[in-house]
Every structure is written in structure tokens, then in C-alpha cells.
């Protein structure tokens, strides 16, 4: 009897739809990435572009950098997402030849842009003098 009840529950259950992306029938989902490139002593920004009539989704980002002349804690932000902006903390060590620990943030489930045609941007403020190689990379889909 219990087995029959369990089987009946499994056959009538459906997956949760609250986290499913809005997919337009006949339009393929496309994976996207963005990179700031290497930025010296300035803000590093990676932007997942907007696309006409679709939401952009961010699934994660990574920040890497070398050290700086002085230690500094900055607040990287993710803008353009529902419930955002999102703010994180990232620390630079003192010593221009020392590397900082990477900050890798997987976002599960992936977060949609606030509306269609809206880009999602990840920005890392300047880590100050002596920093020659900050990068931010973001990934997601449309």
C-alpha cells in the first residue's frame, strides 16, 4: 500500500517552476561570458549584455588580483539583477608582488535581470596604488 501511494505521488508530482528561466519557444538559450580584462589601479567591470526581448541571467562571477601598495577592503557589486544590487567584500593584501585570494561566487539558481533588455554588471572598485592586474569575469545565459 505504501509503495502504491509513493508511486502515485511520484507520478502526479511536477518540478518546481519558480526558478525556471523564461524561455521563448523556438529561441535557443545562449551561454554568455564577460571579462573586464586586466585593469591597473582602477575599477574593473564585466557586463553581461542585454538582448532584445529577453532576460539576461547571471550564474556566477570570479574576481582575481595581485596585491597593492596598501591593504584595502572594497565592495564589489552586481547590478541589474532582481533584488539587487548585491554587494560583496573583497580584500587586497599589502605588497604589490603578493597575490590576493580569488573571490569566486557561484549563483544558484542563476539570477535574472530586473527586466528584459537589461544588462547585468559586476564591478570591482579600485584596489588602489600598486595594483596592476585586477580582473572580473562573469558568466550566465540569455
N, C-alpha and C positions, 0 to 999 in steps of 0.2 A: 504494500500500500504506500509506504513512504517513497519507494523508488518510483512508483507511478506518479505520485504527487510532485516529486522533484523533476521528473521528465516533463510533466505538464507545465511546470513553472519555467523550465528552460525553453520550451517550445513557444511560449507566449511572451517571453521577455524580449525587449529590444535594446539596442545600445543607447547610451545617453547621448542626446543630441545637443546639449547645452554648449559643448566645447567644439563642436564640429564647425569647420570654416564654411562660409557661404560660397558654394561652388555654382557657377553658371553652367548649366548643361551645354555640352559641346565646346566649352572653352577650357583648355588644359591648364592645370596648376603648374606654375613655373617656379622653380627654386631660384632664389636671388641671393647675392652677397654684395657687401660694400666694404671698402677699406679706406682709411684715411691716408694711407701711405705713411712714410716716416716724417714726423713733424719735430722740428727743433725749437724748444723753448716757446711753444705756442699751443693753442688749443688744437686737439686732434678730433676730427669729426668724420663719422661714417654714416651715410644716408642711404637707407633702403628706399628706392624711388616710388613715387605714386604711379598708378596706372589707371587709365580712364575706365570708370565704371566698376572698379574692383577695390577691395580692401587689400592692404599690404599687411603681412603678418611677420613679426619678429620671433625667432625661435632661440636666439641667443647672441651673445657677443663676447669678445675677448679683448683685453687691454694688456699690452706689454710695453715696457720701457726700460731704459737704463737709469742709473742713479742721477742725482742732481747735486749741485754745489751744496745745498742745504736740504735737510729732511723736510718734507711737506706732505700734508694730507689734503687731497682735493675731493670734490664731489662730482663724479661723472653722472650724467643724466641721460635718460631715454625719454624723448618727447614724441608726441604724435600717436600715443597708444591710449586705449580706453583705460580710465583710472589713473592716468599719468599726470604729470611727468613722474617717472621713477627715479629715485636718487640713490646712489651707492657711495661707498667710501673707498678711496684708493690711496695708498701711502707710497711715498718716494723715500728712499734711504739717502743719507748724506754720503756723498762720494761719487763723483761724476763717472768713475770707472766701474762702479758696482751696479749690478742689475737688480731691478725690482721684481718682486714676486708677481707673476701674471694674475690677472683677475679674469676668470672665465665664468660666465653666468649663463647656464642653460635655462631657457624659459619654457616650461612645460605645464600646461599646454601652451602652444605658441599664442602670442597676444596680437589681436587685430589693431589696425589703425583706428583712430576715433571715428572716421567716416571714410567712404570711398574717395578716391583721388587724393589721399593724404599720405605723404611720406613719413617714415619713421627715422628719427635721427638719434645717434648715440654720440655724445660729446664728452671729451675728457679735457678739463681745464689745463692750462699750462702747469707743468711741474717745476717751472722756474729756471733760473740761470743754470747753465751747465748740463741741462738735459738736451741730448741731441737725437734721441730716437724713440719718441712715443708713437705707438700705433694703436688703432682701434679697428677691429673687424666685426662686422655684424652679418647674420645670416637669417634667412626666412623664406617666405614664398608669397606668391600672389595668385 
